[in-house]
Every structure is written in structure tokens, then in C-alpha cells.
Amino acid sequence: MKILDRHEIDAALDKDTVIKAVREAFVSHSQGHIQSPSPLHMTFRDEAGLRTGDCHVKSAHSNHHKVIAIKVAIGMYKNAEKGVPVNNGLVLLLSRETGEPVALLQDEGLLTTYRTAAAGAIASGLASTKADDVLGIVGTGNQAFHQAEWTTHYLGLKKVMVFGRSTAKAADLTSKLSAHGLSAVRADSVAQLCANCRIVITTTPASDPIIMASDLPDGPRTNIHFVAVGADTHGKQELDAEILARAATVVADDLKQCLDHGDLAAANALGLIDPDQIVSLGSALAKGLSITEGVSVADLTGLGAQDLAIATLVT
Amino acid sequence: MKILDRHEIDAALDKDTVIKAVREAFVSHSQGHIQSPSPLHMTFRDEAGLRTGDCHVKSAHSNHHKVIAIKVAIGMYKNAEKGVPVNNGLVLLLSRETGEPVALLQDEGLLTTYRTAAAGAIASGLASTKADDVLGIVGTGNQAFHQAEWTTHYLGLKKVMVFGRSTAKAADLTSKLSAHGLSAVRADSVAQLCANCRIVITTTPASDPIIMASDLPDGPRTNIHFVAVGADTHGKQELDAEILARAATVVADDLKQCLDHGDLAAANALGLIDPDQIVSLGSALAKGLSITEGVSVADLTGLGAQDLAIATLVT
């Protein structure tokens, strides 16, 4: 059994290879070639019953992959007080032929970060862009940084605008992105961000919408493509349901998951979208969909197919 | 992260310590102290849609344990043709405090074998026995051997009688048990086994009952205690539902699991048992239940609490 740590895993991956593999994974998923059964969920509580952490175990396999991927992701909220990262994780790979353990990838969540950044870049690429278009990022965390880096790399963009509720954190992120050779500025408001950006990627754990329909520029010639990455579980929502209602094109990485706990859930509950009109990301990619104008939304909830694809690259 | 293989794990365990820990685990489970959420299940099929293997991931944790146990068990049915064991598995332990990986136990299923053997011994111990009582074993596989070894050790018995549908395999098992210092003989029929044994442990993957009510000796003075270990998933059944109906005492490791997919499921579906009269193994142990006469049954389906208890011993 091969055992690799975070640094060894990082050294084995480059953006272009990961993006290509994740792109193929979305297509395979939409064609029903990847099996990913219901995850296992654990919730941790203290003696008083307060939630102190959670863990989920996801898996994916297919007849076309040599390995079965089992991903463990765990978050213990009080770690920050102890100077330990809140999130941790690893991926276990078993042989699809014999079931024998093949590798343990002690990635501490790095593979999830990368496969999610790759997905954001790929979903951003559904919108047509020019080289001087601005990429908007909402949120200032780890995923915000990677979304900016991977998406500008993939689409050949140079300009990034960041909005965060914390001005200090947003300024930190623009500095970090500038140090990586990007032209990064901070937006004072969500409306300012929407007025300037062709693509807006949301990367927050918000439970109430952070972008409202009223933040969008008026007029029928508004061309803005939203990629919602943050809502990965029940109770999270980043986009006002009215934005979904206004969107000419809505794309979902997995329709069932997005209607269950993605940004589509609230809009669907209000009857503002027609599930039959939603396009799966994999089929959009297979067909070469290119969105040239209007308001559009891609909702990403994360797929086992992505985990399987990126883990396969490491082994 | 500590990584231990099967031999290192085996060396770290002895029967008495395992039995004590598993006993405490049943009591904790019955008191609601152990959390074990719904498992993750994978089914593998070939291109023709035929089932070629399966995998399940189970977990358990509590506020009283330093580790979270995540157990992966996988079976690939065609391995035998390749000279590779059909079943494989490992246990991953994460810190209950920080979520960091603590240990990987590459036990290849050994911990499950031992915690199941310990459970059979403990459930057998609910029946009062004398030193010259005979332990009956139905089945001739790996678990049959361990049930005989662990239960005779725990209860201080010397005599074992084995029934298997394959005479050759039953003879092999009696030879193996004799080599371990036991007085082991083969039964020609289930009825002969039932006529001679105080305790009968069933360890088969039978999908149709292997012990019928008509195999029991007649008369009200029949004293026989059944421990059903084999039925661990839907569609398996070892004991005729009429035996459950006749039992004065019925014990379950977990009532919900046993009614769902244990030997109790069929009897309950037929209305032959009253779920309110079923005693949980943990509370039976806590109260010191001792069954001195009549027909009794203990149904074991396997608990996450057992996995957590035995894995904790190794780290």
C-alpha cells in the first residue's frame, strides 16, 4: 500500500492535468458511468449537546477506473483555538479488481480544494470571455484564492475583483493574488462587483443569500455568469432565488444534489425555476455550450466523480 | 499516523481483553452512548450487470472514546479464482478531539472476526452451563472455528459438536478444534446437534433456515440456547421463525437492526414474536441475566460499538 502525504500529492499534480481529468469526470457522471452511493455522515456534539464537528465519508467507483475512491473529510470547529487546522481529510484507494488497499492519500483536504477549484474554472468556462474581462470572487478564504488562481489560469484572464464582508480579509486576498501576478482589486459592495465582472464565483459558507437580484446591473444587456461553489449542504445559500428566476441558462453539476441542497433548492421550493430546463454540467461540456450573453448560473455541489478523477491522477 | 498490519494487530490482542471490551461496548450501546450512523454501501457489477462484489463503510464514535473508528469491509467474489482472499478490510482511526488521522489498521478483516467471536462467546454466556455441556457449532468456515475457540475459552467448556452441510469440511473443522485441545465431534444432522448441545451457535451465510423447529428435541424440558451470528444483511436467515416463537427469552444486540435484517426479521414479519418482549444484549449483561432453562435465542447483527471497542485496544 502506497502512502503519500500532502506535499507528495501536491508535487504529483498540475492544474492542466487536473482540469482535463475533472472535465472528463463531469461528462462521465452525466452519462451515468460513475457510481457514488449515499455518503456516511457523522455529527459530533459536546456533553451539552452543542455541535462541535462533523465528518462525511463519500465514495465513487466505475467499471472504467482501476481504483475505488473512499474520501473522508472531517471538521472539528474548536481546532482553531488549539492552532490546529479545522478541516482534515484523506482518501483511501482500493483496487476495483480485488478490493485490496492500493494507496492512502493523506492530503488533509488538498484534493478536495483542487478538484473544487478545477470545477469552478470549468463551469466558468461555459461563459464566453475576452482577455480583459474581470473575474469576480465573493469570499476570502482558501477556496476563494484557489478559484481565482485556477479560473484565471484556465480562461487566460488577468483581472480579479474581490468582495468579502471583512475588508481586511478581502485586502489580504487581493495582495496574495497580486503577488501571484494577477491584477486584483477589492470591491466595496456586491453591486460594484456585479457591475464590473463577466463571471462571479461565490465561495462562502453563507446560509442567507449574499448576492441579491437587486445587486445586478439593470437592463436586458447585463452579461453575468455566476458560479456558486459554497453551498454544499442543507441550509447554505449564496444566490438570491430571484437571480435563478432571471437566469436564461441554469447549469447543475448534479440536478438531484443541486435541488436537494445547492443554490437551486430555494429557487425550486419557491417555484421560480423549471427543473426540466436545467442543463447538466457534463452534457453542457459534451455539447460545447458557450454562453455569450444574459444572466446565467452554474450550481456546483461536488461529485464523487471529481474525487475519483483526481485521486486516480496521483496513483 | 501509526500503521499496523494484521500480524501486529493480532499480537496486540488477547481473548480476555477483547471479550471484556466488547462486553462493555454492548452495555454502552444499550445505554445510547455510542453513535453509529447509517453505513455507506457500494455494490460492484460487471458489464453484464452481474454483482461481482460489495463494500460497506461503518463508523462509530462516542464522547468517551479518544478515537473515531471508520471500518471499511470489502468482498470481491472472483478473488478466489485468482488465489486472493475474497474479503479484505481495514479500520481507520481519527482523533475524536482534532479529527487528525491517528492510525490505519490493515487488519484484512481480523478485527471483525475477533469482535464477532467475542460477541458470540458473550451471548452464549447468557445461558447457564456446566463444565461438561456441549457447544454446538453450525457452519464450518473461519467464523465457525473462532466461535468454537472463543466460546469454549470464555465458558470453560471442552466439548464441541459440529454440523456442516459438507461432511468433509465438518471433519476438517473437528480435526482443527481437536488440535487445539478440544473434544470435537461431527453431528450427522441438525437434530442430533440439538439433542446433544446446551448452546448452538450458527455461523452460516444461509438464506433459508438451517435449523427447523422440528429439529429440536420434544418436551417442555428442552434446554437449548441459540446464538445466531450469520445473518448480517437482508435475505439471510439461519433459524426457523417457529423457534423464535417457541423461545421463552429472545435477546438482540440491537433491536432495530435485528428486526430489519437479523433472524428476528422473518419471525416478526409473521407476527410470531412481540418486539416489546425482546431484551437488548447490553441490558441483559448489565442486569446479569442468566438463562437456566427452556429455549432461548440471541440474535447478533454486529455493532459499530464492537468495532470501536476492539480498535481502541490496538492503539
Interface residues (C-beta under 8 A of the other chain):
Chain A: M1 I3 Q35 P37 S38 P39 L40 H41 M42 T43 F44 R45 D46 E47 G53 C55 V57 K58 S59 H61 N63 I68 I70 V72 I74 G75 M76 N79 K82 V84 N87 N88 L90 L92 L94 R96 E97 T98 G99 E100 P101 L104 Q106
Chain B: M1 I3 Q35 P37 S38 P39 L40 H41 M42 T43 F44 R45 D46 E47 G53 C55 V57 K58 S59 H61 N63 I68 I70 V72 I74 G75 M76 N79 K82 V84 N87 N88 L90 L92 L94 R96 E97 T98 G99 E100 P101 L104 Q106
